[in-house]
Amino acid sequence: MAHQIVLTDTETMIFTLLRQTVATYSTHTILRVVGGWVRDKLLGRESHDIDITVDNMPSYDFSVYLQKYIQENTTHQISGIGVIQPNPSSGKHLLTSTLRIDNIPIDICCLRPENFGSDSTGVGTPLSDARRRDFTINSLFYRVNDGVIEDMTQQGLSDLSAHVIRTPIPPQETLVDDPLRALRAIRFSAKMCYTIDPHLIEVMKSDTLKIGICSTISRERIGNEILGMIQTGHQSYCFEKLMEVGYYTVIFGECDEVQVLSVMKSYEELSKAFTIFNEEHRVYGAIASATFWFIGMNDLKNMKVPRVQGIIMEALKLSTAIKNNVALIHSGYLEVKKLDFQQNYTRLDLGRIVLSAEALWREAICLYAAIKSPITVKYEKSDDGGQVEKKTVQWVGNIIQKIEQNGLENCYKMRPKINGDEIAKILGRKKGPWLKEILRGVIEMQIERPEATHNDILDYVKNWK
């Protein structure tokens, strides 16, 4: 970890403009960069998330000074000033002013007070702001006026060096303020490979926190944190922590947690080896493995809706795209399940997997193999867990290779060599939903018999019942 911050040319330009604004209008404002930017810069990482605090006026007022200075004294481009109103339900307690300097986004707000009241324009102190941050590693400040790094909690720098996720004030206080921070602790632990403070873990296990997560946090915020956990690339570790502190069943529902975690670890290993890296596909696959327990179940509130769909759309408030693509993986999994680890496959066997899962057929195969051959776990960190059985790895590689050798990896895009109008005319029937089944049959025939002629397909249609 570095002990000083090295600025880029862009950062130097922005901070110079901020200092010149203070000097020109004699505002006597102490400007600080706060949050993740300071943490990342000390770790030698680049960050584009520049959040500025002001200490002696509303953030909007300083933004007006900054805009006026740049417009009247420089050739830099500055945008209009946007305002994000406080929204305590989403963890936003202070008014934030937003603008762009040469198209670089800057957020400006006041220092956080010790206690958030009804006056969203209230100004806190550097210490109160640091204490209201989620974790000590995010409570460090970079003073723009003179380049000094401030560690108001006197724990931020040491925790950054020791790789510890800790809260600036007793965890029961900060987590009551915003229970979502319990989920953020897990995400940061995975993202940064840091250890969560044992005292924080114990508080996270409390029934009070579980109730808070259920009753005070919007499902959208929970869903966003779950996505963030997956995007760390250590999703099974994150879900292991969710289970350890008792949040998995609160969010997803009752299940055999050890079995789910075992499958997730196995899937994570297999998908790293056999799927083509794609951030969206990783999300779909991770959620498919995290919810496999509920395949075939109906939603508890609406029995007409599949349970997995209810989890994705209601419990997590995720997108329709995620719901649809997870459904494709589960559909493909059910198709692979019919083969049950056999070694000899027909072209049609292979093609049906791809037709069911579409572009996610590799993920479907990996999910089946993970369910069939899960890694045995006992709440260990995922990176230290077991390995997928060698025969399972060989089977997955073999079936994927056969699909590719047969040129079937994109067969879900195949068009039938006869259209619905022709079929309806041949059979003397009105077009309707029944056509979907026969058109699927035509596609399967084309997969099974690539040499089939148009006349062969006509014969198939004429004999269809």
RAFENKA-V982716 format. One record per residue. N is the residue number from 0. BURIAL is I if it has 24 or more other ideal C-beta (glycine too) atoms within 12 Angstrom, else O. Layout:
N,BURIAL ; N,BURIAL
This chain:
0,I ; 1,O ; 2,O ; 3,O ; 4,I ; 5,O ; 6,O ; 7,O ; 8,O ; 9,O ; 10,I ; 11,O ; 12,O ; 13,I ; 14,I ; 15,I ; 16,I ; 17,I ; 18,I ; 19,I ; 20,I ; 21,I ; 22,O ; 23,O ; 24,O ; 25,O ; 26,I ; 27,O ; 28,I ; 29,I ; 30,I ; 31,I ; 32,I ; 33,I ; 34,I ; 35,I ; 36,I ; 37,I ; 38,I ; 39,I ; 40,I ; 41,I ; 42,I ; 43,O ; 44,O ; 45,O ; 46,I ; 47,O ; 48,O ; 49,I ; 50,I ; 51,I ; 52,I ; 53,I ; 54,I ; 55,O ; 56,I ; 57,I ; 58,I ; 59,I ; 60,I ; 61,I ; 62,I ; 63,I ; 64,I ; 65,I ; 66,I ; 67,O ; 68,I ; 69,I ; 70,O ; 71,O ; 72,O ; 73,O ; 74,O ; 75,I ; 76,O ; 77,I ; 78,O ; 79,O ; 80,I ; 81,O ; 82,I ; 83,I ; 84,O ; 85,I ; 86,O ; 87,O ; 88,O ; 89,O ; 90,I ; 91,O ; 92,I ; 93,I ; 94,I ; 95,I ; 96,I ; 97,I ; 98,I ; 99,I ; 100,I ; 101,O ; 102,O ; 103,I ; 104,I ; 105,I ; 106,I ; 107,I ; 108,I ; 109,I ; 110,I ; 111,I ; 112,I ; 113,O ; 114,O ; 115,I ; 116,O ; 117,O ; 118,O ; 119,I ; 120,I ; 121,I ; 122,I ; 123,I ; 124,O ; 125,I ; 126,O ; 127,I ; 128,I ; 129,I ; 130,I ; 131,I ; 132,I ; 133,I ; 134,I ; 135,I ; 136,I ; 137,I ; 138,I ; 139,I ; 140,I ; 141,I ; 142,I ; 143,I ; 144,I ; 145,O ; 146,O ; 147,O ; 148,I ; 149,I ; 150,I ; 151,I ; 152,I ; 153,O ; 154,I ; 155,I ; 156,I ; 157,O ; 158,I ; 159,I ; 160,O ; 161,O ; 162,O ; 163,I ; 164,I ; 165,I ; 166,I ; 167,I ; 168,I ; 169,O ; 170,I ; 171,O ; 172,O ; 173,I ; 174,I ; 175,O ; 176,I ; 177,I ; 178,I ; 179,I ; 180,I ; 181,I ; 182,I ; 183,I ; 184,I ; 185,I ; 186,I ; 187,I ; 188,I ; 189,I ; 190,I ; 191,I ; 192,O ; 193,I ; 194,I ; 195,I ; 196,I ; 197,O ; 198,O ; 199,I ; 200,I ; 201,O ; 202,I ; 203,I ; 204,I ; 205,O ; 206,O ; 207,O ; 208,I ; 209,I ; 210,O ; 211,I ; 212,I ; 213,O ; 214,O ; 215,I ; 216,I ; 217,O ; 218,I ; 219,O ; 220,I ; 221,I ; 222,I ; 223,I ; 224,I ; 225,I ; 226,I ; 227,I ; 228,I ; 229,I ; 230,O ; 231,I ; 232,I ; 233,I ; 234,I ; 235,I ; 236,I ; 237,I ; 238,I ; 239,I ; 240,I ; 241,I ; 242,I ; 243,I ; 244,I ; 245,I ; 246,I ; 247,I ; 248,O ; 249,I ; 250,I ; 251,I ; 252,I ; 253,O ; 254,I ; 255,O ; 256,I ; 257,O ; 258,O ; 259,I ; 260,I ; 261,I ; 262,I ; 263,I ; 264,I ; 265,I ; 266,I ; 267,I ; 268,I ; 269,I ; 270,I ; 271,I ; 272,I ; 273,I ; 274,I ; 275,O ; 276,O ; 277,O ; 278,O ; 279,I ; 280,I ; 281,I ; 282,I ; 283,I ; 284,I ; 285,I ; 286,I ; 287,I ; 288,I ; 289,I ; 290,I ; 291,I ; 292,I ; 293,I ; 294,I ; 295,O ; 296,O ; 297,O ; 298,O ; 299,O ; 300,O ; 301,O ; 302,O ; 303,O ; 304,O ; 305,I ; 306,I ; 307,I ; 308,I ; 309,I ; 310,I ; 311,I ; 312,I ; 313,I ; 314,I ; 315,I ; 316,I ; 317,I ; 318,O ; 319,O ; 320,O ; 321,I ; 322,I ; 323,I ; 324,I ; 325,I ; 326,I ; 327,I ; 328,I ; 329,I ; 330,I ; 331,I ; 332,I ; 333,I ; 334,I ; 335,I ; 336,I ; 337,O ; 338,I ; 339,O ; 340,O ; 341,O ; 342,O ; 343,O ; 344,I ; 345,O ; 346,I ; 347,I ; 348,I ; 349,I ; 350,I ; 351,I ; 352,I ; 353,I ; 354,I ; 355,I ; 356,I ; 357,I ; 358,I ; 359,I ; 360,I ; 361,I ; 362,I ; 363,I ; 364,I ; 365,I ; 366,I ; 367,I ; 368,I ; 369,I ; 370,I ; 371,I ; 372,I ; 373,I ; 374,I ; 375,O ; 376,I ; 377,O ; 378,O ; 379,O ; 380,O ; 381,I ; 382,O ; 383,O ; 384,I ; 385,O ; 386,O ; 387,I ; 388,O ; 389,O ; 390,O ; 391,I ; 392,I ; 393,O ; 394,I ; 395,I ; 396,O ; 397,I ; 398,I ; 399,I ; 400,O ; 401,I ; 402,I ; 403,O ; 404,O ; 405,I ; 406,O ; 407,I ; 408,I ; 409,O ; 410,I ; 411,I ; 412,O ; 413,I ; 414,O ; 415,I ; 416,I ; 417,I ; 418,O ; 419,I ; 420,O ; 421,O ; 422,I ; 423,O ; 424,O ; 425,O ; 426,O ; 427,O ; 428,O ; 429,O ; 430,O ; 431,O ; 432,O ; 433,O ; 434,I ; 435,O ; 436,O ; 437,I ; 438,I ; 439,I ; 440,I ; 441,I ; 442,I ; 443,I ; 444,I ; 445,I ; 446,I ; 447,I ; 448,O ; 449,O ; 450,O ; 451,O ; 452,O ; 453,O ; 454,O ; 455,O ; 456,I ; 457,O ; 458,O ; 459,I ; 460,I ; 461,O ; 462,O ; 463,O ; 464,O
